[in-house]
C-alpha cells in the first residue's frame, strides 16, 4: 500500500483529479492499510497539496481521531504536528472531538479507555488548543481515578481559564502532580495575585510544585525566585537539587552559572546530569546574546547607605539609542564576584532630548596631554549626541589675556559621522568668541557646538571666571526644554560661589557637574553639586578625564536605578552585566567599602518635569 500511495502523492501535483480518485480507490480497498500508509507519509511538517488532501480524506472518513490517540507507531511530536495541521486548516473542532473520545456517550462507553491513549489525547489537546469550549469536557475528567490524568486535566483547565481561585484550590489537593500542574498552568500570568500563588507554591513540600512556583515567579520578573532556586540547589534532598537545576536551565539566566558550576561536584549522578544540562543551556544563551549588538553600560552613580547600595545605570544600544524596558532578570550584579539575586530595578523617566551647557577654560597652564584629553573628552559627548539635543559652550579666562597658551580645540569630523548629529561639520576657520554680554545660543547642530569653542584669537573676550560662565549658562538653560545639565570644567581651584550656583540650578531644575582638571574639590562643593542632581569628580590624569567625559556623555541617553542589600562581606567593587535581547554589555565600579557615599564615577542628568 505504501509504495502505491507514495507514487500517487508524487503524481498529485501534475494530475490532481486523477491522483485523488486513485487515492480514494486505495482507501476503499483496505482502509486500515491506507490509514497507516497515509500517516507514514504525512508525518512531520509538510504543506504539499497531496498531504493536505490525504489529511482531508482521513478526517472526512473519520479515520484519524483514534489513530492520533494511539501512541503505538506514532510518537508525540508527529501526532501533535498532524493534529495542528488538521486544527488549523481542516477541522477547528479537533480538540473537542478528541476529548469526546475519552468520555462515555449516550449510546455507549468511551472510545478511548486505555490509560496510555487517554494521556496521549490530553497531551495533544494541550499542544494544539486553549479553546474554552473544551472546559465542560475537561471538567468531566477532573474526578478521574488516575492521579496522572487528574494532574494533566488540572494543567489544561488552568491554562485555559487562568482562574487563580481555581488554582489556589488545587494547591490543597493531596496529589502533588495536580498541585504542580495547576501552578504550571498559570505560567506567564503576571499579577500581584499570581505572584502570591507562585510564592506559596515555592514553599510546597514537593520538589516539582516548588520548582514550578519558582520558575513561574521568575518569569514574572521577580528575582526572589532566583534566590529561592539557589537555596533549592543546596537542599538536602537530591530531588530538590535536581528540580533547582532544571528551573535554572529553563530560565537560561547567566546569573546561575556560578552556582551551577560549583554544583558540578554533586555526588548524585542524576542531579549532576541536570546541572550539566542547565550549564549548556545558559552558555548557549550567553553566546547568542553576545553575538548581538554590544551595549554601552555605564554605572553613573554608586551610593551606599547603611547596608544598601543604589546604582544608577545608563544603557545605550546601537545608534546611541537608550535601551528601554529592561527587566530585572536581564540585569546581573556582582558584589565581590558573588551574584546579588534580589534587586529592585526602576526606569528613570527621561526627556527625549537634553539641553547641555559647557563652561570651558580658554587658557590652560597644563601639559599638552591634558589639552588633547579635554578635546577628546568633549568629542565623546558628540558621539552620544541625539538629533534633538541642543548644546552651547562658553569660555572663561584662566589667566590674563596673552599670558598663557591658547587652548585650541580641533575635533576630527569622524566624531560627527559616528554620532547622530550632522554628517560633517562646517570647515573650522578661526571664529571669534562671543563677548560676555552677548546671549548664549543653543544649537542642535554639532558643527555649531564645535565652532563655539574653536576660537584661536587670544584677544577674544570671554567670561572673567568659571563662576560667571556657570551662572550665565544656568540662566540660559532655564529657557530650554528637556533635560537640563551644566558641565563645568575647572582648571584650578577657585573661590566660586557654588552655593549661589546650586540654588539657581535647583530652581531651574538643572543638574550641575563639576569636573576638576588635576585639583581637589572641597566636600561642600561636591555636596552642592549633588543637591542639583549632578555630581563632582576629580580627573587627576588625562586618561581619567577622557573616562569621566565618556561616562557623562553616555549617561545623558537614559538611566535605570538599582537598589539592593549588600552582602555581609564586600570590598567596594561592583560589576553589572546586561543580557538583553538587544545585546550584551557590562561595567565595573570600584570604591572604598568604608565610604558611606562614594563619589560617582559617571555624571548624569536630571529631567524636566
C-alpha positions in Angstrom: 0.0 0.0 0.0 2.7 2.5 1.0 4.6 2.4 -2.4 1.4 2.9 -4.3 0.3 5.8 -2.2 3.7 7.4 -2.3 3.6 7.2 -6.1 0.2 8.9 -6.1 1.4 11.8 -3.9 4.2 12.4 -6.4 1.7 12.4 -9.2 -0.7 14.7 -7.4 0.8 18.0 -8.4 0.7 17.1 -12.1 -2.7 15.4 -12.3 -4.6 16.1 -9.0 -8.0 14.9 -10.1 -6.8 11.5 -11.3 -4.5 11.0 -8.3 -7.3 11.9 -5.9 -9.6 9.4 -7.5 -7.0 6.7 -7.3 -6.3 7.5 -3.6 -10.0 7.1 -2.8 -9.9 3.7 -4.6 -6.9 2.6 -2.5 -8.8 3.7 0.6 -11.9 1.6 -0.3 -9.7 -1.4 -1.0 -8.1 -1.5 2.5 -8.9 1.2 5.0 -6.6 0.1 7.7 -3.6 -0.3 5.4 -4.4 3.1 3.8 -4.5 4.8 7.2 -1.0 3.5 8.2 0.5 4.4 4.8 -1.1 7.9 4.9 0.1 8.5 8.4 3.6 7.5 7.5 3.6 9.9 4.5 2.3 12.9 6.3 4.4 12.7 9.5 6.4 15.8 10.2 6.0 19.2 8.6 4.6 19.3 5.1 2.3 21.6 3.2 2.2 19.9 -0.2 -1.3 19.7 -1.8 -1.1 15.9 -1.7 -0.6 15.9 2.1 -3.5 18.3 2.6 -5.7 16.1 0.5 -4.7 13.0 2.5 -5.4 14.7 5.8 -8.8 15.9 4.5 -9.6 12.3 3.4 -8.6 10.9 6.8 -10.8 13.5 8.6 -13.9 13.1 6.4 -13.6 9.3 6.6 -13.4 9.5 10.4 -10.1 7.6 10.4 -7.7 9.9 12.1 -9.1 10.6 15.6 -8.4 7.2 17.2 -5.1 6.9 15.3 -3.9 10.1 16.9 -4.9 8.7 20.3 -2.8 5.5 19.7 0.8 6.1 20.7 2.0 2.8 19.0 4.0 3.6 15.9 3.4 7.4 16.2 5.4 9.4 18.6 4.0 12.5 20.2 5.8 15.1 18.1 4.5 13.6 14.9 1.0 13.2 16.3 1.0 16.8 17.5 2.2 18.1 14.2 -0.6 16.2 12.3 -3.1 17.5 14.8 -2.0 21.1 14.4 -2.4 20.9 10.6 -5.9 19.5 11.0 -6.9 22.0 13.6 -5.5 25.0 11.5 -6.7 24.1 8.0 -9.4 21.3 8.1 -11.2 20.9 11.4 -11.1 23.7 14.1 -13.0 21.4 16.5 -10.4 18.7 16.5 -9.6 19.2 20.2 -13.2 18.9 21.2 -13.7 15.7 19.1 -10.6 14.1 20.7 -11.8 14.8 24.2 -15.2 13.3 23.4 -13.4 10.0 22.6 -12.4 9.8 26.3 -15.9 10.2 27.7 -19.0 7.9 27.6 -21.7 8.9 25.2 -25.4 8.4 25.4 -25.1 5.4 23.1 -22.2 3.6 24.8 -18.9 3.6 26.5 -15.9 5.9 25.8 -14.0 5.1 22.6 -10.7 5.6 24.4 -10.3 3.9 27.8 -6.8 2.7 28.0 -4.6 4.9 30.2 -1.8 5.4 27.6 -4.3 6.5 25.0 -6.2 8.8 27.3 -2.9 10.5 28.3 -2.0 10.9 24.6 -5.3 12.6 23.9 -4.7 15.1 26.8 -1.2 15.8 25.6 -2.3 16.5 22.1 -5.2 18.7 23.3 -2.7 20.7 25.4 -0.4 21.1 22.4 -3.0 22.4 19.9 -5.7 24.2 21.7 -6.7 26.6 24.5 -10.3 26.7 23.4 -12.7 27.5 26.3 -15.2 25.2 24.6 -13.2 22.2 25.9 -13.8 23.2 29.5 -17.1 21.3 30.0 -15.4 18.1 28.7 -12.3 18.6 30.8 -14.4 19.2 33.9 -15.9 15.7 33.5 -12.4 14.3 33.8 -11.4 16.1 37.0 -12.6 13.3 39.1 -10.8 10.5 37.1 -9.5 7.8 39.4 -5.9 8.0 37.9 -3.8 10.7 39.5 -1.7 11.4 36.4 -4.9 12.0 34.4 -6.2 14.4 37.1 -2.9 16.3 37.1 -2.9 16.8 33.3 -6.5 17.9 33.4 -5.6 20.4 36.1 -2.9 21.8 33.8 -5.2 22.2 30.9 -8.0 23.8 32.9 -5.6 26.2 34.5 -4.1 27.2 31.1 -7.5 27.8 29.6 -9.3 29.8 32.3 -6.4 31.4 34.1 -8.6 31.2 37.2 -6.4 31.9 40.2 -9.1 30.9 42.7 -9.3 27.5 40.9 -5.5 27.1 41.0 -5.4 28.1 44.7 -8.0 25.4 45.4 -5.9 22.9 43.6 -2.9 23.7 45.9 -4.9 21.9 48.6 -5.0 18.7 46.6 -3.2 15.8 48.2 -1.8 14.7 44.8 1.5 16.6 44.2 1.1 16.2 40.4 -2.2 18.1 40.5 -0.7 20.9 42.5 2.4 21.1 40.2 0.3 21.2 37.0 -2.1 23.7 38.5 0.9 26.0 39.2 2.4 25.4 35.7 -1.0 26.3 34.1 -0.6 29.9 35.1 2.9 30.5 33.9 3.1 33.7 32.0 0.3 35.3 34.1 1.8 38.3 35.9 -0.3 40.0 38.6 0.1 40.5 42.3 -2.3 37.6 42.9 -0.4 35.2 40.5 2.9 36.1 42.2 1.4 35.3 45.5 0.3 31.9 44.2 3.8 31.2 42.9 5.4 32.3 46.1 3.1 30.0 48.1 4.0 27.1 45.7 7.7 27.6 46.4 7.1 26.6 50.0 5.4 23.4 49.0 6.9 20.2 50.4 7.0 18.6 46.9 10.0 19.5 44.7 8.1 19.7 41.5 5.5 22.1 42.9 8.2 24.3 44.4 10.2 24.3 41.2 7.1 25.3 39.1 6.4 28.0 41.6 9.9 29.4 41.4 10.0 29.3 37.6 6.6 31.0 37.4 7.7 33.8 39.8 10.9 34.2 37.9 9.0 34.7 34.6 7.1 37.5 36.3 10.5 39.3 36.7 10.6 38.7 40.5 14.2 37.8 41.4 13.1 36.5 44.8 12.6 33.4 42.7 16.3 33.4 41.7 17.2 33.4 45.4 14.8 30.6 46.0 16.3 28.5 43.2 19.8 29.0 44.6 18.7 27.9 48.0 16.9 24.9 46.5 20.1 23.9 44.7 21.6 23.4 48.2 18.7 21.4 49.5 19.4 18.2 51.5 17.2 16.1 49.2 18.6 15.4 45.7 15.1 15.7 44.1 15.0 19.4 45.1 18.6 20.0 43.8 17.6 18.4 40.5 14.5 20.5 40.2 16.5 23.6 41.0 19.0 22.8 38.2 16.1 22.2 35.8 14.4 25.5 36.7 17.8 27.4 36.2 18.2 25.7 32.9 14.7 26.7 31.8 15.4 30.3 32.7 18.8 30.2 30.8 19.8 33.1 33.1 23.6 33.7 33.3 23.3 34.7 37.0 23.0 31.0 37.8 26.2 29.9 36.0 28.4 30.3 39.1 26.1 28.3 41.4 25.7 25.6 38.8 29.4 25.3 38.1 30.1 25.0 41.8 27.5 22.2 41.9 29.3 20.0 39.4 30.8 18.2 42.4 27.3 16.9 43.1 27.5 13.3 44.3 24.2 12.3 42.8 24.5 11.3 39.2 21.1 12.3 38.0 21.4 15.8 39.7 24.9 16.2 38.2 23.5 15.5 34.7 20.7 18.0 35.2 23.2 20.6 36.3 25.4 20.0 33.3 22.3 20.3 31.0 21.5 23.6 32.6 25.0 24.9 32.2 24.9 24.0 28.5 21.6 25.9 28.0 22.9 29.0 29.8 26.2 29.1 27.9 24.3 28.7 24.6 22.1 31.7 25.5 25.2 33.8 26.5 26.7 33.1 23.1 23.5 34.0 21.3 23.3 37.3 23.2 26.9 38.2 22.8 26.5 37.8 19.0 24.0 40.6 19.1 24.9 44.3 19.4 27.4 45.4 22.0 25.7 47.6 24.6 27.4 50.6 26.3 26.7 50.0 30.0 27.7 52.8 32.4 27.5 52.8 36.2 26.7 56.5 36.5 26.5 56.6 40.3 27.0 54.3 43.3 25.8 55.2 46.7 25.9 53.2 49.9 23.6 54.0 52.7 23.7 51.6 55.7 23.7 48.1 54.3 22.1 49.0 50.9 23.6 50.1 47.7 21.9 52.2 45.0 23.3 52.2 41.5 22.4 54.4 38.6 22.9 52.8 35.2 23.0 54.1 31.7 22.4 51.5 28.9 23.0 52.6 25.3 22.5 50.4 22.3 23.3 50.6 18.6 23.0 54.1 17.1 23.5 55.6 20.6 19.9 54.9 21.4 19.0 54.2 25.0 17.9 50.6 25.8 14.5 50.8 27.3 12.3 48.3 29.2 15.0 46.2 30.8 13.6 43.5 33.0 15.2 42.6 36.4 16.3 39.1 35.2 18.3 40.8 32.4 20.5 42.7 34.9 23.2 40.6 36.7 25.0 42.3 39.5 28.2 41.0 41.2 29.4 42.2 44.6 33.0 40.9 45.2 32.4 38.2 42.5 29.2 37.0 44.2 25.9 37.4 42.4 23.2 39.6 44.0 20.0 37.8 43.3 17.3 40.1 44.7 17.3 43.6 43.2 14.8 46.3 42.6 15.1 47.8 39.1 13.4 51.0 38.2 13.4 53.0 35.0 14.2 56.7 35.4 12.0 58.7 33.0 13.9 61.0 30.8 13.1 63.5 28.1 13.9 62.5 24.6 16.3 65.5 24.3 18.7 67.4 26.5 20.0 71.0 26.8 23.6 71.0 27.9 25.8 73.9 28.7 29.6 73.6 28.8 31.8 76.0 30.8 35.3 75.6 29.3 38.6 77.2 30.3 40.0 79.3 27.4 43.6 79.0 28.6 45.2 76.0 30.4 48.5 76.1 32.1 48.7 72.3 31.8 50.8 69.8 29.9 49.9 69.1 26.3 48.4 65.6 27.1 45.7 67.3 29.2 44.8 69.6 26.4 44.3 66.6 24.0 42.4 64.7 26.7 39.9 67.6 27.1 39.4 67.8 23.3 38.9 64.0 23.1 36.6 64.1 26.1 34.4 66.7 24.5 34.5 64.6 21.4 32.9 61.7 23.4 29.9 63.9 24.1 29.5 64.4 20.3 29.5 60.6 19.8 26.4 60.3 22.0 24.6 63.4 20.9 21.0 62.8 19.9 19.4 64.8 17.0 17.3 66.9 19.3 19.9 67.7 21.9 20.8 71.4 22.0 24.2 72.4 23.4 26.2 75.5 23.9 29.7 76.2 25.1 31.0 79.2 26.9 34.6 80.0 27.7 36.1 81.6 30.8 39.5 83.1 31.3 42.0 81.3 33.4 44.8 83.9 33.1 45.2 87.5 31.8 44.9 87.9 28.0 48.0 86.6 26.2 49.6 85.5 29.5 49.5 81.8 28.5 48.9 79.5 25.6 45.6 79.5 24.0 43.7 76.2 24.1 42.7 75.3 20.6 40.1 72.6 20.1 40.2 70.6 16.8 37.7 67.7 16.7 38.0 65.1 14.0 35.0 65.1 11.7 34.9 61.3 12.2 33.4 62.0 15.6 30.4 63.6 14.0 30.0 60.8 11.5 30.0 58.2 14.3 27.3 60.2 16.2 23.7 61.1 15.5 24.3 64.7 14.6 25.2 66.4 11.3 27.1 64.1 9.0 30.1 66.5 8.5 30.9 69.8 10.2 31.5 73.1 8.5 35.1 73.8 7.8 36.6 75.1 11.1 38.2 78.5 10.4 39.1 81.0 13.1 35.9 82.1 14.8 35.8 85.0 17.3 34.2 84.1 20.6 31.1 85.9 21.7 31.5 88.6 24.3 30.2 88.1 27.8 27.4 90.5 27.1 26.0 88.5 24.1 23.3 86.0 24.5 24.1 82.3 24.6 22.8 80.4 21.6 22.0 76.7 22.0 22.1 74.6 18.8 21.2 71.1 17.7 24.0 71.4 15.1 27.1 69.7 16.4 29.1 71.8 14.0 28.0 74.9 15.8 29.0 73.4 19.1 32.5 72.7 17.7 32.8 76.3 16.3 31.7 77.8 19.6 35.0 76.7 21.3 37.3 76.6 18.3 38.4 80.3 18.6 42.1 80.8 18.0 42.1 84.5 18.8 43.9 85.1 22.1 42.4 88.6 22.4 38.8 87.4 22.1 36.7 88.3 25.1 35.2 85.6 27.4 33.8 85.3 30.9 36.2 86.5 33.5 35.8 83.4 35.7 34.3 80.0 35.7 31.7 81.2 38.2 30.5 83.8 35.8 30.3 81.3 33.0 28.4 78.8 35.2 25.9 81.5 36.2 25.2 82.7 32.7 24.8 79.1 31.4 22.3 78.3 34.2 20.2 81.3 33.3 20.3 80.3 29.6 19.4 76.7 30.5 16.3 77.9 32.4 14.7 78.8 29.0 15.4 75.4 27.4 13.1 72.4 27.3 14.1 68.8 28.1 16.8 67.5 30.5 19.0 70.4 31.6 22.6 69.9 32.7 25.6 72.1 33.1 29.2 70.8 32.8 31.9 73.0 34.4 35.4 72.0 33.5 37.5 73.6 36.3 41.2 74.1 35.5 42.1 75.4 39.0 40.6 75.7 42.5 38.7 79.0 42.8 36.6 80.9 45.2 33.5 80.4 43.0 30.2 80.8 45.0 28.9 77.3 44.3 26.1 77.8 46.8 24.6 80.5 44.7 25.0 78.5 41.5 23.5 75.4 43.2 20.5 77.5 44.3 19.9 78.8 40.8 20.4 75.4 39.3 17.9 73.7 41.6 15.4 76.5 41.0 15.7 75.9 37.2 15.9 72.1 37.5 19.4 72.0 36.0 22.0 69.4 37.1 25.4 70.8 37.7 28.5 68.7 37.2 31.9 69.9 38.2 34.9 68.2 36.6 38.2 69.3 38.2 41.2 69.0 35.9 44.0 68.0 38.3 42.9 69.7 41.5 40.9 68.7 44.5 37.2 69.6 45.1 36.0 70.6 48.6 33.4 68.2 50.1 30.9 71.1 50.5 31.2 71.8 46.8 30.6 68.2 45.9 27.5 68.2 48.2 26.1 71.3 46.5 26.5 69.7 43.0 24.8 66.6 44.2 21.9 68.6 45.5 21.2 69.7 42.0 21.1 66.1 40.8 24.6 66.4 39.4 28.0 65.5 40.8 31.6 66.5 41.2 34.6 64.5 40.0 38.3 64.9 40.0 40.2 63.9 36.9 43.7 63.6 38.1 45.1 62.5 34.8 44.3 62.8 31.1 43.1 59.3 30.9 40.7 59.9 33.8 39.4 63.0 32.1 38.6 61.0 29.0 36.8 58.3 31.0 34.8 60.8 33.0 33.7 62.6 29.8 32.7 59.3 28.1 30.6 58.2 31.1 29.0 61.5 31.4 28.1 61.5 27.7 26.6 58.0 27.9 24.5 58.9 31.0 22.6 61.6 29.0 20.9 58.9 27.0 18.8 57.0 29.7 19.0 55.8 33.2 18.0 52.9 35.5 18.3 52.8 39.2 19.0 49.5 41.0 18.6 49.0 44.8 19.7 46.0 46.7 21.1 44.9 50.1 24.8 44.5 50.3 26.2 41.1 51.3 27.9 40.7 54.7 31.3 40.9 53.0 32.0 43.4 50.2 35.1 45.3 49.1 33.5 48.2 47.2 33.8 46.6 43.8 30.6 46.1 41.8 30.1 44.7 38.3 27.0 45.0 36.3 26.2 42.8 33.2 23.2 43.2 30.9 21.9 40.2 29.0 19.2 41.6 26.8 17.7 40.6 23.5 19.2 43.9 22.3 22.7 42.8 23.2 25.3 42.4 25.9 27.3 44.9 27.9 29.0 45.4 31.3 30.7 47.9 33.5 32.6 47.9 36.8 32.9 50.3 39.7 35.5 50.3 42.5 35.2 52.4 45.7 36.3 52.2 49.2 33.8 50.0 51.2 34.1 52.4 54.2 32.7 55.3 52.2 29.1 55.9 53.1 28.6 57.8 49.9 31.4 57.1 47.5 31.9 59.6 44.7 30.1 58.9 41.4 32.3 57.8 38.6 29.9 58.9 36.0 27.7 62.0 35.6 24.0 62.1 35.0 21.3 64.5 34.0 18.0 65.5 35.6 14.6 65.5 33.9 12.5 68.5 33.2 9.1 67.6 34.7 
